């Protein structure tokens, strides 16, 4: 049996509001483009390029229908699919990401005043991120790094397996 995997994960921004269309049977289909940007250095100068990805999401949730707006940062998980169609006598090909899951990358729905009254800071951290405690416990390492045969940290050369 051959191993086969068709999986895509993208994190980027919507190029326009999601378009919602309905099939004859009443199924909803959302279509939108997600832009991802990559950076690299050439001769000390940063270069940047943006790639655009066509996303198709069948049966989008109410959240998707109401909140996927131009510029919204999202994470998309799905698979690649290439389809063909005829136009003006020529065969054309389109590669799309058929999304299994679309979720916001940042909670934009929260108002800055809500966060300030609760003593929180607004960040662009992903959902579920917990900031470190105010005074994290420090590990004081001896000046020699604690590994050169020192027993100040309770580790000796005999404790290292190599």
N, C-alpha and C positions, 0 to 999 in steps of 0.2 A: 504494500500500500504506500503510495506517495504521500508525503506530507505537503499540505497546502494551507496557506494562511492568507486571508484577505482582511486586514484590519487597519483602520486609519484612526488616528487621534490628532485633532487640530486644536490649537488655542489661538484665537485671533479675534478680529473685530468685523462686525457686519458692515458691508458696503452700502446697504440700503435696507429699508424696512422689509421684513419677510412678507412675501406674497402668498396669500392663502387662496387655493382654488379647490373646487369640489368635483368629484367624478359624478357620472350619471347615477351611480348607486348611492351617492351621498357621502362618500369617504372624503375627509379633508386631506389636503396635501400642501405642505408649506415648502416654498422654494426661496432660497436666499444665497448670497455670496459671502464668503468669509475671506478676509485678507490676512495673510500671515507674512511677516517681515523677517528677513534674515540679514545678518550683518557679518562682515569679514573685513580684514585689514589687508591693504595692498600698499607696500612701501610706506608704512606708517600712517596712511590715510584710511579712514573708515569708509567702506562702501556699503550700500544698502539696496536690497531689491525686495519687491513685494510680489507675492504670488496670490492669485485669486482662485478660489475653490468653489465650485457650484455644489450646493447642498440641497438634498431632497429629504424631507421628513414626512412620512405618512402618519396620519392620525395625530397631528400635533395637539398638545395639551392646551388648555385655556391660557396657561401662563405663557407658552410660546406664542400663541396668537396675539396676546396683548402686550408683550414686553420685548419682542425681538425687533428692535428699532436700529436705524442707522447708527453706527459707532459702538453699539453694545458689544462688550467683550464676552465671548462665549468659549466653551469647550465642546467640541463635537466628537462623538465616537461613532464609528460606522464602518462601512466597507466601500471599496471602489467598484464602480460598474460603468462599463462603456457600452453605449448603445449607438445605433446608426439610424439615419433617416435620409430621405430623398428631398432635395430642394433644388429647384431650377435644373433638374436633370442630372445633378451631381449627388453622389453619396457623401454624406457628412457624418462625422463621428463626434460624440460628446462623452467625456468622462466626468462622472459625478460621484459625489460621496452620498451614499444612501445611509442616512443617519439612523442610528439605533437610539442615541441619547444626545440631547442638547441641553446644556445647563449654563446659567450665567457664570461668568468668571468672577464678577464682583457684584456685591449686593448694592445696586444703584437705587433701590426703592427707599432706602432709609434716608431720612431727612437729617442734615447736619445738626439742627437744634436738638433732635431726639438724642443723638449721641452725646452732645455736649452736656445735656442735663443729666445723663447717666454717668458722666465722668469717663466716657470712652473716647478713644481716638479713632477717627475714620482712616482706614488704610485700604490699600488695594490687595490685601492678602486674600487668598482663596478661602472659601467657606470652610469652617471647621478649624481654622488656624487659631492657635492659642499663643499669645505673646509670652515671652519669658517673664518670670517673676521680677518684681522690682529690684530685689537684692538677691541675685542668684548665689548659691553656695560656691565659693571659690575653692579651688584645689591649689594649695600652695606647693609649688614644685621647687625643690632645692636648686641652687644656682647651677649645679653640674647637670641638671636635667633629671636627676634621680635614677639614672639607668647605668651609669658608669661604675657599677660595683657598689654603689651607695645602698645602705640599708635604711636610710631615713624614711623611705616610703614603704618599707617592708619587702622590697624586691631586691634580690641579689642576682648575680650573674648565673648562679646555679638554677634559678627559677625560669630562665629564658630557655626554651626548647631548642634553640639553634645557635 
